[in-house]
Amino acid sequence: MNFLDHTCQIINWLICSLCSPRLLRLWSGRCPRTRRNLVLGTAFVIYLGFLVSQVGHVLPQHRAGSPKVNSKNLQDAAQTPFLEIPLDGTLSPPDLQRPLMETNDTSALPNVVYITLRSKRSKPANIRGTVKPKQRKKHTVPLPHGNNSPLVFTVQEKHLMHKSSHGTSNSIGLKRAVVQNKARQRQEKDKEKEILPKDKRYWQSVKNLRDENVQPSTQESNIRIYSERPPSWLSKEDILHMRVLADSKIDIIQEAPSQHGILLVFERMSVVNELTKGTSCSQEFCGLLKRPLDMSEVFAFHLDRILGLNRTLPTVGRKSEFFQDNQPCPVILWDPSLSQTDNETHSSLKLNWGAYKQQLKQKCWHKMSKAELGCTDVHYHEWSKMALLDFLLQIYHRLDKNCCGFKPRKEDSCVQKGLHLNCNDQDSIALTHIIQRKEDPQHLVFIDNKGFFDRSEDNLDFKILHGIKEFPESAVSVLKSQHLREKLLQSLFLDRIFWESQGGRHGIEKLIDVIERRARILLTYINAHGAKILPMNK
């Protein structure tokens, strides 16, 4: 029976029921019109509901009734329960062991297609200058040790190469020669390692070492510049200093005058001839090697240049088998123009917290000389630059060495030395690591810029910003421009050792996330306190 026959039976049944004698008497009698309309409306609603229910049940089968489709498949599909697809991308399949239908004493599994909704994976953007161009592979023949020219072959190599072209048996001789050369090179490297035993590392007890030519293990430069121009915030001198610190051979290793690291004297290179002439640390041929825990100083150098402060010394990451079991360490340019420091505060300027607040209040050297008011040689704007960088990196040892502005942890130096207990008289606490240049005492040089990225936003040291009512325009404009992440990625990519030591781009972006959150807090602080934004690059 098809759909039309079934519908006609329903209509005939309703007509016969309506035409019953009782309904005819009701229609022809003296029944009120309202009652008659109510009866007709009720009958129509019942008929309409019954018709819709029957049509909705039969219509899918009627429309699917094509002569090309098997009726058995339609019955299977009709008896298959509907599967709800969640929107979270997960879908648990039903129990396939339970029979859904039995036909001819066999259980048939329904044809079900499982759909998994997956979110579209966003491809990371290619930052300009961070994509290495493709290079053609150059196939070269390995040369024996001592052959410097790639085009010069020994007589034995020519003889072996000539024989190898006539048969495969002769090519074995060439392979043996190459293996012997590699074994000879390995023996020479082992001899070089035996010069200094492993238990006498330079890090623990350093002695003067000359003519060892300590150099990175890779021939490729550790400073990667794949674009036509380096980033605009890095000067030509910065790039040259970074290459010297990262790629130069080490001529001498000796103890540094201060106890913050090891002094590396680099071999003279042609790349540094444009900067200086000489072979001693007084001519900028040295670098200060620090601990692996101080690798955040590399980040501080790039952040300083991007913000336009230009107060830190060039710093790169360097890895060598002679230092800390091949762990990457920061190397900072040794600047001989810095003034001599005090052994207690490591500063060229003695200043406590009370005198520092007086410097900010008087705005020393902002418009005129105020030496008679107790001002030092440092310009008023220098303190604003130092406070901004120290807050973003949470460097507390310069302005808050006793950790009075936040809750320190056991790992902090102020807790290990017991300085956090002396916060009653803060005006007498001395500032540390305040460095000037001999020929330019009005400007500061930021050293020991180890930052802390694991400090939460509710435990930041706001004492660093105390008394600062003006901030540099160049730095604030970068923080507001929403381009800080792009610039940091592009700048930090230049240092291959630091980039890899932090886990690549994924690890670098975690550090940038911390700086961006602190930058938003700093901008809120500036707006809330009505601080002025002034140009400070003159």
SEMI-338288 format. One line per 8 residues: number of its first residue (from 1); for each residue y, x, z of C-alpha. Coordinates in steps of 0.02 Angstrom, whole numbers, plus 50000, padded with zeros to 5 digits. Each point is the difference from the previous one (the first is absolute). Example, Ala and Ser with C-alpha at 12.3 -4.5 7.8 and 13.67 -1.06 7.14 Angstrom:
<pts>
1	49775,50615,50390  50172,50069,49967 $
</pts>
This chain:
<pts>
1	50000,50000,50000  50165,50076,49948  50171,49987,50078  50060,49849,49896  49847,49893,50041  50019,50035,50184  50185,49952,49996  49965,49838,49907 $
9	49872,49946,50130  50128,50027,50138  50130,49895,49909  49875,49858,49967  49948,49997,50181  50179,49985,50060  50040,49862,49875  49848,49900,50053 $
17	50043,50020,50182  50178,49944,49969  49944,49851,49900  49888,49934,50137  50027,49813,50044  50071,50044,50168  50135,50111,49926  50039,49869,49869 $
25	50026,49868,50133  50109,50122,50093  50100,50031,49845  50019,49818,49950  50023,49932,50176  50153,49980,50101  49990,50174,50074  50166,50081,50035 $
33	50061,50121,49869  50014,50145,50123  49817,49982,50048  49950,49994,49818  50098,50158,49962  49921,50087,50149  49825,49959,49940  50039,50060,49824 $
41	50078,50161,50063  49853,50038,50113  49877,49972,49859  50100,50110,49883  50010,50142,50127  49812,49991,50032  49966,50001,49813  50119,50144,49969 $
49	49928,50106,50141  49822,49969,49943  50045,50040,49820  50088,50164,50046  49854,50058,50108  49875,49964,49862  50106,50081,49865  50028,50159,50104 $
57	49814,50016,50030  49943,49969,49823  50141,50075,49898  49954,50187,50022  49824,49967,49940  50061,49895,49854  50123,50132,49940  49871,50138,50018 $
65	49872,49902,49904  50001,50102,49842  49846,50013,49893  50016,50190,50002  49988,50013,50191  49838,49988,50094  49994,49853,50121  49899,50101,50124 $
73	50142,50125,50020  50121,49856,50029  49891,49932,50139  49991,50173,50079  50188,50017,49994  50027,49826,50072  49886,50036,50148  50073,50173,50034 $
81	50119,49996,50150  50180,50053,49972  50043,50175,50060  50169,50025,50080  50086,50163,49949  50108,50073,50138  50167,50079,49959  49976,50157,50102 $
89	49891,50081,49868  49834,49978,50094  49859,49885,49948  49834,49985,50088  49858,49948,49882  49890,49855,50052  49823,50019,50060  49902,50027,49841 $
97	49835,49982,50089  50030,49813,50028  49938,49895,49852  50133,49888,49930  49892,49900,49880  49818,49983,49962  49942,49966,49824  49816,50008,49954 $
105	49962,50074,50173  50114,50150,49970  50168,50038,50081  50143,50036,49880  50151,50099,50052  50168,49935,49938  50103,50099,49879  50143,50051,50115 $
113	50137,50124,49956  50076,50082,50153  50185,50040,49986  50088,50128,50110  50189,49996,50006  50070,50176,50014  50180,50048,50021  50077,50101,49861 $
121	50005,50183,50045  50173,50072,49987  50009,50167,49912  50110,50128,50089  50157,50045,49907  50015,50169,49916  50145,50090,50082  50100,50106,49879 $
129	49947,50181,50004  49835,49969,50093  49886,49982,49849  49928,50162,49936  50003,50012,49809  49836,50022,49910  49961,50178,49951  49877,50064,49872 $
137	49851,50091,50070  49994,50182,49950  49826,50070,49981  50002,50183,50049  49862,50129,50017  49982,50069,50178  50057,50179,50010  49933,50137,50114 $
145	50100,50053,50151  50141,50117,49957  50033,49931,49825  50177,49932,50009  50025,49957,49817  49910,49842,49941  49987,50069,49823  49920,50168,50043 $
153	49810,50007,50011  49890,50144,50050  49876,50076,49878  49854,49924,50095  50077,49825,49990  50032,50016,49814  49820,50055,49974  49933,49854,50101 $
161	50113,49875,49911  49946,50068,49831  49817,49980,50046  50024,49826,50070  50055,49937,49830  49830,50044,49923  49884,49911,50120  49981,49910,50163 $
169	49899,50140,50078  50146,50119,49990  50117,49874,50087  49903,50028,50161  50070,50176,50008  50178,49934,49996  49962,49878,50141  49926,50140,50105 $
177	50157,50105,49975  50110,49855,50055  49893,49972,50155  50010,50184,50045  50189,49998,49984  50013,49848,50114  49886,50082,50129  50108,50157,49995 $
185	50157,49896,50031  49919,49912,50148  49954,50167,50079  50179,50060,49985  50066,49840,50080  49879,50023,50145  50065,50175,50026  50177,49935,50007 $
193	49950,49874,50134  49919,50138,50103  50166,50092,50014  50050,49888,50145  49864,49920,50109  50002,49814,50029  50025,50015,50187  50167,50089,49974 $
201	50100,49870,49907  50184,50027,49970  50035,49842,50096  49942,50070,50167  50047,50183,49992  50107,50054,49854  50020,50179,49945  50100,50072,49857 $
209	49900,49989,49840  50056,50081,49839  49942,50006,49821  49868,49865,50019  50083,49881,49875  49944,49842,50088  50020,49860,49874  49946,49820,49973 $
217	49825,49975,49931  50059,49900,49849  50092,50068,49851  50095,49838,49974  50165,49982,50091  49998,49895,50157  50170,49928,49952  49966,49870,49865 $
225	50140,49953,49882  49933,49903,49851  50163,49921,49943  50138,50086,49903  50115,50009,50151  49967,50012,50187  50066,49862,50113  50189,49995,50007 $
233	50006,50018,50191  49916,50171,49991  50110,50143,49944  49947,50145,49892  49997,50112,50153  49887,49877,50090  49872,50003,49858  50002,50190,49992 $
241	49980,50016,50188  49857,49875,49999  49909,50099,49866  50024,50162,50096  49932,49925,50160  49853,49915,49915  49944,50125,49867  50060,50174,50046 $
249	49880,50134,50054  50013,50051,50182  50041,50183,50021  50016,50012,50189  49950,49887,50144  50083,50034,50167  50053,49916,50160  50158,49896,49989 $
257	50149,50038,50113  49978,49826,50075  49837,49930,50065  49994,49853,49879  49893,50075,49864  49955,50151,49895  50117,50093,49883  49940,50022,49821 $
265	50080,50132,49891  49974,49956,49818  49977,50119,49856  50147,50016,49884  49987,49883,49851  50103,49978,49844  50035,49819,50044  50101,50050,50154 $
273	50102,50133,49913  50124,49865,49955  50033,49970,50185  49999,50169,50082  49965,50183,49985  49898,50092,50129  49832,50004,50084  50035,49954,50183 $
281	50023,49838,50098  50187,50029,49998  49992,49962,49814  49907,49833,50013  49827,50065,49960  49918,49931,50158  49929,49837,50062  49955,49935,50172 $
289	49821,49938,50010  49972,49864,50131  49853,49901,50068  49907,49866,49900  50063,49871,50126  50177,50033,49936  49967,49940,49822  50124,49858,50025 $
297	50139,50128,49976  49961,49994,49813  50035,49813,50003  50161,50031,50097  50062,50123,49867  49978,49875,49858  50074,49857,50100  50151,50108,50041 $
305	50032,50037,49817  49977,49819,49944  50124,49938,50130  50127,50128,49942  50013,50089,50169  49947,50173,49939  49980,50074,50174  49817,50052,50004 $
313	49922,50159,49930  49878,49992,49852  49825,49966,50064  49833,49990,49908  49818,49987,50043  49890,50150,49972  49814,50029,50017  49914,50168,50015 $
321	49833,50062,50060  50088,50114,50123  50087,49859,50095  49917,49875,50116  49835,49992,49905  50082,49952,49836  50098,49857,50077  50168,49956,49920 $
329	50149,50063,50099  50188,49979,49974  50099,50151,49941  50188,49996,50030  50126,50112,49915  50062,50137,50114  50190,49994,49997  50079,50163,50063 $
337	50174,49920,50002  49959,49896,50155  50083,50046,50162  49901,50075,50142  49924,49876,50119  49976,49991,50187  49822,50023,50062  50014,49852,50118 $
345	50076,49865,49890  49966,50081,49830  50179,49959,49953  50148,50099,49938  50114,49881,50095  49983,49958,50185  50033,49817,50023  49938,49868,50123 $
353	49994,49812,49982  50165,49971,50090  50093,50125,49891  49917,49927,49845  50067,49826,50040  50172,50076,50020  49985,50077,49826  49965,49828,49928 $
361	50142,49919,50095  50130,50127,49945  49939,50002,49818  50019,50188,49994  50063,50074,49836  50004,49828,49920  50187,50007,49959  50066,50156,50086 $
369	49946,50142,50112  49974,49948,50179  49938,50159,50079  50114,49972,50148  49906,49839,50042  49835,50090,50026  49936,49979,49822  49873,50119,49929 $
377	49997,50067,49823  49883,49861,49940  50080,49864,49894  49992,49821,50063  49902,49938,49849  49857,50122,50031  49943,49904,50153  49990,49838,49899 $
385	49888,50082,49870  49888,50075,50133  49984,49835,50095  49955,49904,49843  49861,50119,49948  49934,50016,50178  49990,49811,50021  49903,49972,49838 $
393	49875,50136,50046  50014,49973,50189  50039,50183,50033  50046,49996,50183  50002,50183,50054  50178,50032,49939  50096,49861,50087  49871,49932,50123 $
401	49882,50140,50049  49957,49913,50166  49945,49840,49910  50120,49891,50099  50027,49876,49858  49820,49942,49974  49829,49997,50082  49915,50166,49960 $
409	49815,50028,49984  49890,50134,50076  50004,50098,49837  50190,50017,49999  50071,50167,50053  50116,49920,50128  49850,49930,50094  49901,50161,49990 $
417	50148,50097,50071  50046,49866,50126  50175,49975,49928  49985,49810,49990  50018,49991,50189  50175,50074,49996  50102,49857,49926  50114,49963,50148 $
425	50140,50118,49948  49994,49991,49811  50174,50073,49972  49938,50170,50058  49851,50004,49881  50026,50135,49869  49982,49967,49814  49874,50108,49906 $
433	49980,50065,49822  50185,49986,49957  50016,50134,49865  50153,50059,49902  50027,50128,49865  50095,50160,50034  50124,49976,49859  50010,49811,50014 $
441	49999,49945,50182  50070,49827,49963  49837,49941,49920  49831,49984,50083  49829,50052,49935  49855,49889,50051  49845,50100,50053  49839,49947,50087 $
449	49999,49831,49914  49829,49941,50055  50000,49810,49988  49894,49869,50086  49932,49859,49891  49883,49920,50128  50136,49930,50114  50016,49811,49997 $
457	50161,49908,49961  50016,49933,50177  50000,50176,50073  50130,50089,49893  50122,50123,50078  50170,49917,49980  50081,50131,50111  50011,50107,49843 $
465	50128,49877,49928  50103,49989,50159  50184,50032,49965  49982,50006,49810  50129,49883,49924  50003,50068,49821  49858,50032,49879  49993,50093,49833 $
473	50025,49890,49849  49876,50094,49890  49857,49971,50121  50038,49817,50038  50017,49959,49815  49824,50069,49968  49929,49899,50144  50081,49841,49931 $
481	49955,50031,49818  49813,49959,50019  49958,50160,49904  49952,50107,50150  49813,49979,49969  50011,50045,49817  50102,50156,50035  49887,50060,50140 $
489	49845,49979,49893  50079,50094,49857  50064,50140,50113  49845,50023,50109  49888,50004,49845  50076,50168,49956  49913,50081,50150  49816,49995,49953 $
497	49936,50070,50165  50096,49875,50107  49954,49855,49884  49814,50037,50013  50006,50037,50187  50063,49823,50034  49864,49916,49897  50094,49980,49836 $
505	50111,49853,49959  49914,49882,50120  50038,50111,50150  50176,50040,49941  50043,49815,49984  49946,49972,50180  50130,50127,50056  50131,49919,49890 $
513	49961,49830,50076  50048,50069,50171  50163,50073,49935  50047,49837,49910  49974,49897,50158  50107,50120,50101  50132,49997,49863  50013,49811,50015 $
521	50018,50017,50188  50136,50131,49976  50097,49890,49879  49990,49856,50124  50064,50116,50136  50147,50053,49891  50050,49820,49963  49980,49945,50181 $
529	50109,50141,50069  50129,49994,49862  49977,50182,49952  50101,50066,49853  49927,50069,49839  50100,50150,49941  49976,50136,49868  49952,50161,50088 $
537	49956,50120,49859  50167,50089,49992 $
</pts>
